[in-house]
Amino acid sequence: MNRKKLLLLTAVIVLLTGCAPDKSTGVKEDKIILTVLAGQSTSDAGIEDMVNEWMEKEYPQVELEWECVDWGDRFESQMRGRLASGDIPDIIIGKAQDVKAYAKTGQLGTISEDCSAKIKESALDSVTLDHQVYGLPYNFWYQGVIYNKDIFEQLSIEVPRTTEDMEAAVEKLKAEGIVPFAVHFQESWKVANMTMQYMMNEIFKYDPQWGERFRRGEVDYTRNEDIMRCMENNRMILDASWEDALLLDQFESDSRFTQGEAAMYLTGSWSMQFANQYGKTIRFGIFPFPNKKGDADLIRETNLTFMKSADTEHDSLIDEIFYSLLSDRQLTSEILEFTQADSVVEGMESAYKSKIQDDIDTYEEQGRVIDVSTGNAQLIWSFQNRVAQEQLAWLKKEKTLEEVLEFSDANRAASAYEE
């Protein structure tokens, strides 16, 4: 065999060896690895499996390497650490309220016009900075008081509109031996979520820039009657719940509510995951927690929101994946049903019908819906959660309400992300 033939045979062997299946993995060639940091709410866990299954069919050459963390407890600290070190995942999944804060660091990539055109225009404002879109909202929830319509009808209780109406409903339920509220106070995020629901209808509804004014020292928590009313609502709900409410987690609270052990539950439509599965014989509805003026609105919150790193080596590929994901009706329908959420993707509507959907539609038709991003963007989650932890100490009678208010004012600078 001459030298040329020997070199040619050697080259062929090398090429064939390089394409040979790896016996340990069964993979013919190296896949493109995209890292994903996913901040998940309680109803989101499991979505990664649905997306992985879809990716295997649509993008078999790509593998998503997931890091899933609890959005309320760990997502912000993870993102801050990643931003500080410059170790940004290729894909980030958070909430719409996260986008502008992280985009200001310059480490989020802009979203292609083809992708952003797939999102309803009304949902793009919260993810747009300096006329550039940095996130893709995917679904949204509604928050308010989910209630047992059967109990309300049996006792001839009308849906409360004012604070006085709610007090009367609670007293009537107690008189009939029915627990008025399901609640779980084991987690501080629950207190934070409830408090922002009150604040949206007592404060931000009338003063949309209240959070900015708070940071400038123009308004305070201390001696603020509206703020005190919001926090006192948590005390009222605790007093109108089970004796062990401070020890309960969400699973136990959801379980009892769907078994008819309480009449109301201040929560979000994420709790309908459980209600639709286990409370099949109960008719549920939803209404906004009443405010002082009697004109409270149902609350809308954008949940899953896709972002990407400004420095990813796979920018165009990620845009392509985002576009395909937003275009897949079957996958969108499955995720919406799984999370009990509604879609902000153009042309993608929920195939399922939640038990509270008729009430939601009524509030939407009446224009009685308010977007919680107004409050969440001005008072960031870590601040809300720290104040909630102080509230929990107050609810346990370990601190006074005045101490909670003073803590909030003393930490006003921490109510916004550092730019």
RODO-2510 file (C-alpha; in nm, 4 decimals, decimal comma):
residues 419
     n   res          X          Y          Z
     1     m     0,0000     0,0000     0,0000
     2     n     0,1509     0,3327    -0,1023
     3     r     0,1711     0,6364     0,1256
     4     k    -0,1269     0,8208    -0,0329
     5     k    -0,3600     0,5219     0,0057
     6     l    -0,2454     0,4759     0,3654
     7     l    -0,3191     0,8420     0,4516
     8     l    -0,6618     0,8223     0,2821
     9     l    -0,7532     0,5047     0,4713
    10     t    -0,6386     0,6617     0,7988
    11     a    -0,8531     0,9727     0,7351
    12     v    -1,1599     0,7615     0,6620
    13     i    -1,1093     0,5630     0,9822
    14     v    -1,0766     0,8835     1,1855
    15     l    -1,3939     1,0277     1,0334
    16     l    -1,5900     0,7098     1,0913
    17     t    -1,4631     0,6864     1,4471
    18     g    -1,5695     1,0448     1,5155
    19     c    -1,9274     0,9715     1,4027
    20     a    -1,9543     0,6378     1,5762
    21     p    -2,2189     0,6131     1,8491
    22     d    -2,0917     0,6638     2,2028
    23     k    -2,1685     0,3277     2,3667
    24     s    -2,2148     0,4912     2,7066
    25     t    -2,4705     0,7495     2,5934
    26     g    -2,6105     0,6330     2,2627
    27     v    -2,5501     0,9797     2,1207
    28     k    -2,4021     0,9958     1,7722
    29     e    -2,2622     1,3421     1,8014
    30     d    -2,2248     1,6135     2,0603
    31     k    -2,5435     1,8075     2,1271
    32     i    -2,5734     2,1812     2,1677
    33     i    -2,6217     2,2451     2,5403
    34     l    -2,8328     2,5448     2,6419
    35     t    -2,8337     2,6273     3,0116
    36     v    -3,1666     2,7302     3,1656
    37     l    -3,2359     2,8988     3,4993
    38     a    -3,6066     2,8619     3,5726
    39     g    -3,7700     3,0451     3,8612
    40     q    -4,0813     2,8397     3,9260
    41     s    -4,3989     2,9102     4,1160
    42     t    -4,5756     2,6202     4,2845
    43     s    -4,7897     2,5371     3,9814
    44     d    -4,4984     2,5474     3,7340
    45     a    -4,3008     2,2443     3,8518
    46     g    -4,3205     1,9841     3,5771
    47     i    -4,3275     2,2249     3,2837
    48     e    -3,9605     2,1475     3,2201
    49     d    -4,0539     1,7856     3,1428
    50     m    -4,3147     1,8994     2,8924
    51     v    -4,0676     2,1329     2,7227
    52     n    -3,7962     1,8640     2,7157
    53     e    -4,0318     1,6197     2,5458
    54     w    -4,1192     1,8869     2,2889
    55     m    -3,7505     1,9699     2,2346
    56     e    -3,6647     1,6065     2,1656
    57     k    -3,9086     1,6118     1,8750
    58     e    -3,8470     1,9624     1,7418
    59     y    -3,4769     2,0166     1,8221
    60     p    -3,3151     1,6764     1,8792
    61     q    -2,9703     1,8311     1,8363
    62     v    -3,0257     2,0594     2,1380
    63     e    -3,0307     1,9684     2,5057
    64     l    -3,1626     2,1984     2,7763
    65     e    -2,9684     2,1849     3,1003
    66     w    -3,2200     2,2977     3,3624
    67     e    -3,1684     2,4542     3,7017
    68     c    -3,5122     2,4946     3,8577
    69     v    -3,5429     2,7062     4,1721
    70     d    -3,8338     2,8418     4,3703
    71     w    -3,9090     3,1855     4,2290
    72     g    -4,0153     3,3311     4,5635
    73     d    -3,7208     3,2039     4,7677
    74     r    -3,4171     3,1589     4,5441
    75     f    -3,4591     3,3018     4,1949
    76     e    -3,3623     3,6603     4,2741
    77     s    -3,0522     3,5630     4,4726
    78     q    -2,9480     3,3245     4,1953
    79     m    -2,9893     3,5933     3,9316
    80     r    -2,8033     3,8543     4,1339
    81     g    -2,5149     3,6140     4,1845
    82     r    -2,5063     3,5231     3,8169
    83     l    -2,5206     3,8874     3,7107
    84     a    -2,2378     3,9804     3,9462
    85     s    -2,0141     3,7020     3,8164
    86     g    -2,1134     3,7383     3,4515
    87     d    -2,2236     3,3738     3,4474
    88     i    -2,5614     3,4267     3,2827
    89     p    -2,7548     3,1180     3,1663
    90     d    -2,8409     3,1017     2,7972
    91     i    -3,2132     3,1097     2,8851
    92     i    -3,3813     3,2582     3,1917
    93     i    -3,7437     3,1941     3,2874
    94     g    -3,8850     3,4321     3,5447
    95     k    -4,1791     3,6700     3,5701
    96     a    -4,2539     3,9803     3,3664
    97     q    -4,1665     4,2003     3,6642
    98     d    -3,8072     4,0693     3,6505
    99     v    -3,7351     4,1799     3,2962
   100     k    -3,6772     4,5542     3,3264
   101     a    -3,4646     4,5162     3,6382
   102     y    -3,2266     4,2660     3,4795
   103     a    -3,2304     4,4374     3,1392
   104     k    -3,0868     4,7503     3,3056
   105     t    -2,7682     4,5560     3,3777
   106     g    -2,7032     4,5159     3,0055
   107     q    -2,6777     4,1381     3,0438
   108     l    -3,0130     4,0431     2,8898
   109     g    -3,0383     4,0027     2,5143
   110     t    -3,3046     4,1750     2,3073
   111     i    -3,5832     3,9612     2,1653
   112     s    -3,6297     3,9412     1,7890
   113     e    -3,9239     4,1261     1,6353
   114     d    -4,0561     3,7981     1,4952
   115     c    -4,0823     3,6592     1,8489
   116     s    -4,2217     3,9721     2,0149
   117     a    -4,4845     3,9964     1,7394
   118     k    -4,6267     3,6684     1,8700
   119     i    -4,7166     3,8335     2,2033
   120     k    -5,0293     4,0393     2,2628
   121     e    -4,9341     4,4043     2,2520
   122     s    -5,0933     4,4755     2,5903
   123     a    -4,8436     4,2380     2,7545
   124     l    -4,5277     4,3861     2,6034
   125     d    -4,5057     4,7072     2,8061
   126     s    -4,3821     4,5298     3,1182
   127     v    -4,0944     4,3687     2,9223
   128     t    -3,9928     4,6707     2,7124
   129     l    -3,7099     4,9076     2,8045
   130     d    -3,6002     5,1984     2,5832
   131     h    -3,8179     5,0651     2,3001
   132     q    -3,6442     4,7241     2,3097
   133     v    -3,8178     4,4008     2,4126
   134     y    -3,6177     4,1894     2,6575
   135     g    -3,8675     3,9214     2,7544
   136     l    -4,1487     3,7065     2,6204
   137     p    -4,4496     3,6768     2,8547
   138     y    -4,6179     3,3407     2,8057
   139     n    -4,9086     3,3042     3,0459
   140     f    -5,0904     3,4869     3,3236
   141     w    -5,3040     3,4250     3,6282
   142     y    -5,5822     3,6011     3,8136
   143     q    -5,5729     3,6696     4,1858
   144     g    -5,8546     3,7348     4,4262
   145     v    -6,0871     3,5503     4,6614
   146     i    -6,1807     3,2075     4,5296
   147     y    -6,5012     3,1097     4,7041
   148     n    -6,7388     2,8177     4,7446
   149     k    -7,0548     2,9244     4,5611
   150     d    -7,2566     2,6443     4,7182
   151     i    -7,1892     2,7742     5,0703
   152     f    -7,2603     3,1348     4,9698
   153     e    -7,5930     3,0400     4,8096
   154     q    -7,7002     2,8203     5,1000
   155     l    -7,6485     3,1115     5,3414
   156     s    -7,7740     3,3817     5,0977
   157     i    -7,4408     3,5662     5,1140
   158     e    -7,3815     3,8175     4,8379
   159     v    -7,0335     3,8690     4,6944
   160     p    -6,8745     4,1359     4,9200
   161     r    -6,7876     4,4713     4,7585
   162     t    -6,6814     4,6765     5,0617
   163     t    -6,4826     4,6131     5,3781
   164     e    -6,8085     4,6203     5,5737
   165     d    -6,9604     4,3604     5,3388
   166     m    -6,6663     4,1285     5,4000
   167     e    -6,6892     4,1702     5,7766
   168     a    -7,0595     4,0846     5,7645
   169     a    -6,9959     3,7757     5,5493
   170     v    -6,7269     3,6523     5,7884
   171     e    -6,9536     3,6966     6,0906
   172     k    -7,2400     3,5125     5,9207
   173     l    -7,0156     3,2211     5,8278
   174     k    -6,8793     3,2004     6,1808
   175     a    -7,2322     3,2044     6,3227
   176     e    -7,3165     2,9049     6,1034
   177     g    -7,0083     2,7155     6,2201
   178     i    -6,8285     2,7481     5,8857
   179     v    -6,4616     2,8480     5,8638
   180     p    -6,4611     3,1691     5,6566
   181     f    -6,1067     3,1517     5,5128
   182     a    -5,8658     2,8820     5,4047
   183     v    -5,5127     3,0108     5,4492
   184     h    -5,1553     2,8892     5,4915
   185     f    -4,9101     3,1045     5,6815
   186     q    -4,6184     2,8627     5,6994
   187     e    -4,4550     3,0446     5,4050
   188     s    -4,3733     3,4146     5,4030
   189     w    -4,4424     3,4367     5,0278
   190     k    -4,8107     3,3808     5,1003
   191     v    -4,8237     3,6835     5,3311
   192     a    -4,6355     3,8896     5,0713
   193     n    -4,8752     3,7890     4,7953
   194     m    -5,1835     3,8665     5,0018
   195     t    -5,0455     4,2037     5,1128
   196     m    -4,9754     4,3118     4,7551
   197     q    -5,3298     4,2127     4,6577
   198     y    -5,4620     4,4545     4,9180
   199     m    -5,2145     4,7267     4,8249
   200     m    -5,3086     4,7107     4,4570
   201     n    -5,6690     4,8031     4,5345
   202     e    -5,6142     5,0295     4,8358
   203     i    -5,3071     5,2194     4,7137
   204     f    -5,1712     5,1587     4,3618
   205     k    -5,5164     5,1776     4,2046
   206     y    -5,5327     5,5455     4,3004
   207     d    -5,1609     5,6293     4,3173
   208     p    -4,9781     5,4220     4,0493
   209     q    -4,6406     5,5764     4,1426
   210     w    -4,6732     5,5154     4,5173
   211     g    -4,3630     5,2935     4,5276
   212     e    -4,1465     5,5598     4,3639
   213     r    -4,2827     5,8189     4,6048
   214     f    -4,2102     5,5828     4,8940
   215     r    -3,8432     5,5610     4,7946
   216     r    -3,8200     5,9392     4,7687
   217     g    -3,9516     5,9669     5,1253
   218     e    -4,2749     6,1385     5,0206
   219     v    -4,4925     5,8642     5,1721
   220     d    -4,4273     5,6118     5,4503
   221     y    -4,5521     5,2832     5,5869
   222     t    -4,5558     5,4234     5,9396
   223     r    -4,8817     5,5949     6,0365
   224     n    -5,0226     5,5234     5,6891
   225     e    -5,3850     5,4194     5,7403
   226     d    -5,4077     5,2441     5,4021
   227     i    -5,0960     5,0362     5,4698
   228     m    -5,2167     4,9503     5,8200
   229     r    -5,5539     4,8447     5,6767
   230     c    -5,3745     4,6143     5,4325
   231     m    -5,1760     4,4459     5,7071
   232     e    -5,4745     4,4261     5,9403
   233     n    -5,6519     4,2295     5,6650
   234     n    -5,3979     3,9512     5,7214
   235     r    -5,4819     3,9505     6,0930
   236     m    -5,8533     3,9367     6,0094
   237     i    -5,8052     3,6394     5,7755
   238     l    -5,5903     3,4570     6,0314
   239     d    -5,8579     3,5080     6,2967
   240     a    -6,1201     3,3805     6,0503
   241     s    -5,9313     3,0623     5,9642
   242     w    -5,8324     2,7374     6,1312
   243     e    -5,6533     2,7417     6,4646
   244     d    -5,3447     2,5858     6,3053
   245     a    -5,3333     2,8251     6,0080
   246     l    -4,9875     2,9556     6,1056
   247     l    -4,8511     2,6028     6,0705
   248     l    -5,0142     2,5037     5,7417
   249     d    -4,8462     2,4810     5,4024
   250     q    -5,0170     2,5390     5,0694
   251     f    -5,0854     2,1707     5,0019
   252     e    -5,2787     2,1256     5,3251
   253     s    -5,4679     2,4519     5,2816
   254     d    -5,5647     2,3638     4,9237
   255     s    -5,6706     2,0166     5,0337
   256     r    -5,9031     2,1419     5,3054
   257     f    -6,0538     2,4106     5,0838
   258     t    -6,1323     2,1673     4,8024
   259     q    -6,2998     1,9388     5,0557
   260     g    -6,5405     2,2184     5,1494
   261     e    -6,3810     2,2938     5,4881
   262     a    -6,3742     2,6719     5,4320
   263     a    -6,5827     2,9173     5,2329
   264     m    -6,3131     3,1488     5,0882
   265     y    -5,9482     3,1461     4,9901
   266     l    -5,7472     3,4595     4,9051
   267     t    -5,5154     3,3172     4,6421
   268     g    -5,4633     3,2931     4,2669
   269     s    -5,5962     3,0748     3,9904
   270     w    -5,2895     2,8509     4,0413
   271     s    -5,4841     2,6938     4,3284
   272     m    -5,7381     2,5734     4,0729
   273     q    -5,4875     2,3015     3,9787
   274     f    -5,5901     2,1313     4,3000
   275     a    -5,9524     2,2461     4,3008
   276     n    -6,0285     2,1154     3,9531
   277     q    -5,8774     1,7790     4,0377
   278     y    -6,0132     1,7191     4,3855
   279     g    -6,3052     1,9596     4,4275
   280     k    -6,5012     1,8342     4,1291
   281     t    -6,8386     1,8477     4,3030
   282     i    -6,7960     2,2062     4,4303
   283     r    -6,8888     2,5166     4,2321
   284     f    -6,6178     2,7806     4,2694
   285     g    -6,6115     3,1498     4,1837
   286     i    -6,3714     3,4404     4,2243
   287     f    -6,4028     3,8055     4,3273
   288     p    -6,1544     4,0804     4,4248
   289     f    -6,0798     4,1207     4,7939
   290     p    -6,2888     4,4290     4,8833
   291     n    -6,1287     4,7662     4,9428
   292     k    -6,2468     5,0642     5,1470
   293     k    -6,4204     5,2352     4,8535
   294     g    -6,5966     4,9240     4,7239
   295     d    -6,4458     4,9402     4,3744
   296     a    -6,1761     4,6732     4,3954
   297     d    -6,0575     4,5086     4,0738
   298     l    -5,9612     4,1504     4,0017
   299     i    -5,5819     4,1209     3,9800
   300     r    -5,3929     3,9918     3,6771
   301     e    -5,0320     3,8685     3,7018
   302     t    -4,8102     3,7681     3,4114
   303     n    -4,6239     3,4550     3,5153
   304     l    -4,3878     3,2594     3,2881
   305     t    -4,1602     3,4974     3,0964
   306     f    -3,8699     3,3894     2,8750
   307     m    -3,5436     3,5848     2,8621
   308     k    -3,1971     3,5164     2,7199
   309     s    -2,8387     3,6157     2,7896
   310     a    -2,6888     3,9025     2,5919
   311     d    -2,3668     3,6991     2,5631
   312     t    -2,5040     3,3601     2,4617
   313     e    -2,3237     3,1921     2,1735
   314     h    -2,6580     3,0659     2,0428
   315     d    -2,8605     3,3859     2,0068
   316     s    -3,0300     3,3060     1,6761
   317     l    -3,0973     2,9448     1,7791
   318     i    -3,2681     3,0589     2,0996
   319     d    -3,4837     3,3031     1,9038
   320     e    -3,5779     3,0184     1,6712
   321     i    -3,6696     2,7945     1,9656
   322     f    -3,8708     3,0733     2,1288
   323     y    -4,0593     3,1366     1,8045
   324     s    -4,1375     2,7669     1,7588
   325     l    -4,2472     2,7320     2,1200
   326     l    -4,4800     3,0314     2,0882
   327     s    -4,6221     2,8869     1,7653
   328     d    -4,6993     2,5379     1,8936
   329     r    -5,0686     2,5307     1,9779
   330     q    -5,0679     2,1849     2,1295
   331     l    -4,7797     2,2541     2,3670
   332     t    -4,9255     2,5921     2,4660
   333     s    -5,2630     2,4343     2,5336
   334     e    -5,1051     2,1631     2,7494
   335     i    -4,9012     2,4131     2,9526
   336     l    -5,1990     2,6443     3,0009
   337     e    -5,4155     2,3599     3,1258
   338     f    -5,1386     2,2273     3,3507
   339     t    -5,0748     2,5680     3,5128
   340     q    -5,4425     2,6751     3,5108
   341     a    -5,3326     2,9948     3,3389
   342     d    -5,4351     3,2029     3,0393
   343     s    -5,2253     3,2851     2,7346
   344     v    -5,0680     3,6142     2,6255
   345     v    -4,9570     3,4590     2,2962
   346     e    -5,1482     3,5956     1,9965
   347     g    -5,4092     3,3502     1,8750
   348     m    -5,3484     3,1053     2,1592
   349     e    -5,6468     3,0711     2,3874
   350     s    -5,7039     2,8207     2,6644
   351     a    -5,8655     2,4997     2,5436
   352     y    -5,9877     2,4151     2,8942
   353     k    -6,2483     2,6020     3,0964
   354     s    -6,1694     2,6664     3,4598
   355     k    -6,4466     2,6587     3,7182
   356     i    -6,3894     3,0291     3,7820
   357     q    -6,3686     3,1297     3,4141
   358     d    -6,7206     3,2766     3,3910
   359     d    -6,6464     3,5161     3,6774
   360     i    -6,3101     3,6094     3,5245
   361     d    -6,4775     3,6848     3,1915
   362     t    -6,7317     3,9064     3,3649
   363     y    -6,4640     4,1177     3,5362
   364     e    -6,2716     4,1475     3,2097
   365     e    -6,5830     4,2578     3,0217
   366     q    -6,6571     4,5169     3,2901
   367     g    -6,3006     4,6508     3,2780
   368     r    -6,2538     4,5583     3,6434
   369     v    -5,9059     4,4074     3,6173
   370     i    -5,5788     4,5611     3,7379
   371     d    -5,2255     4,4467     3,6486
   372     v    -5,0144     4,3662     3,9549
   373     s    -4,6914     4,4485     3,7698
   374     t    -4,7565     4,8112     3,8693
   375     g    -4,6934     4,7262     4,2332
   376     n    -4,4427     4,4442     4,1842
   377     a    -4,2150     4,6522     3,9616
   378     q    -4,1964     4,9307     4,2217
   379     l    -4,1683     4,7169     4,5347
   380     i    -3,9457     4,4273     4,4352
   381     w    -4,0148     4,0786     4,5595
   382     s    -3,7228     4,0518     4,8028
   383     f    -3,8471     4,3652     4,9816
   384     q    -4,2056     4,2405     4,9890
   385     n    -4,0888     3,9070     5,1266
   386     r    -3,8770     4,0647     5,4012
   387     v    -4,1725     4,2785     5,5108
   388     a    -4,3882     3,9649     5,5025
   389     q    -4,1449     3,7879     5,7350
   390     e    -4,1821     4,0780     5,9773
   391     q    -4,5597     4,0512     5,9433
   392     l    -4,5433     3,6830     6,0283
   393     a    -4,3614     3,7725     6,3505
   394     w    -4,6416     4,0209     6,4228
   395     l    -4,9130     3,7640     6,3448
   396     k    -4,7412     3,5287     6,5887
   397     k    -4,7455     3,8155     6,8422
   398     e    -4,3664     3,8297     6,8530
   399     k    -4,3601     4,1896     6,7230
   400     t    -4,5924     4,4872     6,7122
   401     l    -4,7476     4,6272     6,3970
   402     e    -4,5600     4,9514     6,4608
   403     e    -4,2313     4,7592     6,4470
   404     v    -4,3298     4,6084     6,1116
   405     l    -4,4088     4,9523     5,9699
   406     e    -4,0850     5,0996     6,1036
   407     f    -3,8875     4,8113     5,9515
   408     s    -4,0460     4,8805     5,6128
   409     d    -3,9529     5,2488     5,6226
   410     a    -3,5999     5,1740     5,7430
   411     n    -3,5468     4,9462     5,4411
   412     r    -3,7089     5,1639     5,1736
   413     a    -3,3848     5,1771     4,9726
   414     a    -3,4038     4,7983     4,9302
   415     s    -3,7482     4,8199     4,7695
   416     a    -3,5948     4,8587     4,4219
   417     y    -3,3150     4,6877     4,2325
   418     e    -2,9849     4,8682     4,2256
   419     e    -2,9094     5,0003     3,8787
***
